[in-house]
């Protein structure tokens, strides 16, 4: 049976790791993603930009269109207790902290202005508004679309703020608010780097033309060098010859963008290089917002799927131990963001065809087609439905991993392996197809004496359907996440397409919410 592509074990860490993990064989991955995540400061030790914490300890790691200013102007706060009274010095300190933090945390643009109140109550409300925005996100519950199944936990910053005022520790309180993950820290540093590129003038758009490959020369090659050097300091800017060093730089860029690493600059690579730096800044800001929707502590034992990159990663003992390619939902059949727990594995699953898929794709093909492909009709009249028999022809393959969710999605095998060879693997109806489900099933069942690999293999020789319930201790958390921007272990920013346009939609909602905040504060 095929084995996982194992990931080198990171140095021991007492806190959960949850950074997007990549493998060299996947579209969504650059080789650097296989490295162990670097330690980062704990929330209480997070220093303002440009300041180095005195002490560093390991922190958890996970695996937008540029939003309009998300102002630090306060929204009305209904507090159970009166707001603390700030001294004149504390008002001045908070003014500077909120101005700097709102920018560094991606809550507003560089070009936006910040209007903060001068009185104690007004500044306290501004601080609480900032705290909610950076800790749990700017959106209201009504702003979430149905497919955004992750929701930030309720958060009341008032007690912590009152304590910080009392103990005169406002800077430490501000540092404690952002998501406590190295993955978020990577985006925060990436935001600084790409804003610096923006301030320096960005990068020029490369002219269209024939594909560029090793051996080419001329003005377009010279322009390519300059463009790549903006993001990749290993690239020499002088010269107009496409040599081996330039080909290596193109390969690195293609991996950063999740493209097939051919070393040839064709249409797809040219399009990725021509995305304006402003759009890359927006992507980073949108992904920082999504981090704020995650719980403050992630289970050490879990499975994560990056929907946009179509990659699944397994975590055990707080470390990423394996990853594999996946196929996720095509635009129009989006795979939702959610969190749940895998409680069962179905061996030889039949496929109960959703009515929408049956009506659109299968019923029109006629009875002969359905019979030839193992479908049977269950029921009569308007309630009739289709079920595809278990076995080698089943669209679910030999394995199905069930977890409770309102979207009726799951992880599963597939009899068609060719889809995993593509570098664009958004092709399902919303469920997640796995490249190597067998090793995953063996991993989840390793503590069940009745379902060791030999027993699993024997069961799969036939077509009888068996549901294996995982023991409570062996049930594993599963997170379906949408990352279009993330940092490698060495800090290199990686970008993916925004196939569902969720970055753009998120930015619009943030801008709308910011406008509401301004209106209610004035």
C-alpha positions, -999 to +999 in steps of 0.1 A: +000+000+000+012+035-008+027+053+021+025+089+033+051+114+022+065+119+056+074+154+068+107+158+088+098+161+125+102+196+139+120+203+171+098+194+202+073+221+210+049+222+239+023+240+219+002+230+189+015+235+154-010+245+127+009+261+099+000+252+063+023+224+054+034+216+018+053+189+000+075+192-030+052+170-051+021+193-047+011+223-067+004+240-034+037+235-019+072+248-020+101+227-006+106+251+022+072+241+036+087+208+048+109+225+072+101+227+109+083+259+119+104+285+136+097+295+172+079+327+177+071+349+207+042+342+230+014+367+229+026+385+261+060+388+246+050+401+212+069+433+207+058+463+186+072+464+151+109+472+152+113+461+188+128+427+198+113+408+227+137+401+256+127+365+258+114+341+232+096+308+237+080+283+213+045+293+201+019+273+183+020+274+145-008+265+120-008+255+087-074+408+007-082+429-018-066+457+001-093+466+026-105+501+030-093+516+063-106+497+092-106+527+115-097+526+151-126+549+158-147+533+185-180+515+182-203+519+212-195+494+239-220+482+264-200+473+294-212+455+325-190+478+346-179+514+340-150+520+317-117+525+335-104+560+338-072+566+318-045+591+329-033+617+304-001+597+299-021+565+293-043+583+267-011+594+249+004+559+251-028+543+238-030+568+209+005+557+197-001+520+204-034+519+185-020+539+156+010+516+152-009+483+159-038+490+136-013+493+107+010+464+116-020+440+122-035+447+088-066+465+100-060+495+078-041+507+048-008+526+050-025+556+033-054+558+057-056+583+085-066+575+121-089+597+141-088+589+177-107+606+206-090+628+232-111+619+263-107+589+286-140+572+278-135+577+240-100+563+240-111+533+262-139+525+236-113+528+208-091+503+226-119+478+231-130+482+195-094+475+184-091+445+207-122+428+193-111+435+157-075+421+161-085+392+184-117+379+168-120+398+135-139+428+123-170+409+110-203+407+127-220+372+128-244+384+101-215+391+077-205+354+074-218+336+044-230+301+048-198+284+035-177+303+061-185+277+088-157+289+111-168+314+137-146+332+162-154+325+199-171+352+219-145+376+233-149+403+259-118+424+261-131+447+289-118+427+319-083+424+305-082+460+295-093+472+329-066+451+345-040+465+321-050+500+329-049+493+366-014+477+364-003+502+338+006+474+313-012+487+282+016+478+258+017+442+270-021+439+267-020+452+231+007+426+223-014+398+237-044+403+215-035+390+180-039+352+172-011+333+190+002+314+160+035+315+141+015+313+109-001+346+118+033+360+127+046+350+093+018+370+076+025+399+098+061+400+087+051+394+051+028+424+053+057+446+064+079+432+035+052+437+008+042+471+020+079+480+017+078+468-019+047+489-024+063+520-009+094+515-032+071+516-062+061+480-066+071+460-096+067+467-134+043+447-155+060+423-178+051+426-214+034+397-231+052+376-258+065+342-266+074+319-238+108+326-221+131+297-214+167+289-208+188+303-237+165+332-245+179+368-244+168+403-249+149+431-232+121+408-219+146+386-202+162+417-186+128+428-174+121+394-160+153+395-139+144+428-124+108+416-116+120+384-099+147+402-079+120+423-062+108+392-043+139+370-045+171+385-033+191+357-049+184+370-084+211+392-101+194+422-118+221+426-145+222+407-177+197+399-205+204+362-209+181+335-195+208+313-179+207+285-153+205+309-124+175+327-139+158+293-145+164+284-109+148+317-099+118+310-121+114+276-105+114+292-071+088+317-082+065+290-097+066+271-064+058+302-044+027+307-066+017+271-066+024+266-103+039+236-121+077+242-118+087+240-154+114+267-154+096+283-184+078+316-182+046+309-201+011+325-198+003+312-162+037+323-147+035+357-165+000+362-150+012+354-115+042+377-118+019+405-131-004+405-101+001+440-086+018+442-053-013+460-039-032+428-046-006+407-027-009+431+003-047+426+002-043+388+001-021+389+032-046+411+050-075+388+042-057+358+054-047+375+087-085+381+092-092+344+088-067+335+114-088+355+139-116+331+134-097+301+148-098+289+184-069+301+206-058+265+211-059+238+184-059+201+191-025+185+189-040+156+169-058+169+139-061+169+101-060+201+081-070+208+045-060+239+027-089+243+004-073+268-020-041+249-023-058+214-023-034+199+002-042+178+033-018+177+063-018+153+093-007+165+127+001+142+156+018+151+189+018+187+179+039+181+148+030+178+111+038+142+102+025+137+067+008+155+038-008+145+006-025+161-024-062+166-023-090+176-047-113+202-034-145+219-046-146+237-080-159+273-080-197+269-078-193+238-057-172+253-030-157+233-002-168+251+030-145+262+058-154+243+090-141+224+120-153+190+132-141+156+143-137+124+122-157+098+141-160+069+116-143+053+086-165+036+060-148+008+041-163+001+007-188+030+009-217+032-016-224+067-030-257+082-021-259+107-049-271+141-039-303+150-056-288+181-073-260+161-089-283+133-099-307+157-116-281+177-134-255+151-143-269+115-140-306+112-147-302+128-182-277+100-192-305+074-191-311+040-176-285+021-197-257+044-185-268+042-149-269+004-149-235+001-166-219+023-139-234+005-109-262+029-100-295+017-087-327+036-082-341+037-047-378+048-042-403+060-068-418+092-080-404+125-068-387+108-039-366+085-059-328+088-056-297+072-069-271+051-051-239+038-067-229+004-054-198+000-034-167-014-050-140-004-075-165+018-095-178+038-066-171+075-069-161+074-032-135+047-038-127+023-009-126+048+020-149+075+034-140+096+065-171+109+082-174+139+105-205+158+116-212+190+096-242+208+081-228+207+046-228+169+041-192+170+030-165+144+040-130+132+030-129+102+007-110+080-018-116+081-056-111+055-083-098+082-106-062+091-097-054+113-127-068+143-110-039+144-085-014+149-113-029+183-120-016+216-106-051+229-105-070+205-082-103+222-076-126+198-093-150+182-068-186+189-059-174+201-025-161+170-007-124+164-004-108+136-024-076+122-009-046+110-029-036+083-003-066+075+019-053+040+028-024+051+050-047+077+067-072+050+076-044+028+090-031+057+110-065+065+125-072+028+133-037+019+146-050+015+181-080-007+171-069-044+174-097-055+151-087-032+123-050-036+117-038-033+081-043-070+073-079-069+084-085-037+064-070-052+033-091-083+036-123-063+039-114-043+008-111-075-012-149-077-013-176-051-017-194-054+016-198-020+033-185-017+069-186+013+091-158+014+117-165+037+146-133+053+160-129+051+198-134+084+215-097+088+221-089+081+185-113+105+169-094+133+153-102+170+148-105+181+112-102+217+099-111+228+064-093+261+059-089+286+031-054+299+029-044+319-002-013+335+014+011+319+039+048+320+049+073+292+046+094+282+075+122+306+062+097+335+060+092+334+022+057+344+013+036+319-008+005+329-027-023+309-043-052+320-065-084+331-049-106+305-067-138+313-048-133+351-047-135+349-010-106+373-004-125+400-024-158+393-006-141+394+028-125+427+020-159+442+010-175+430+042-147+444+063-150+477+046-187+477+051-183+469+088-157+496+091-181+521+077-207+511+103-181+515+130-174+551+119-211+560+116-219+547+151-189+564+166-196+598+152 
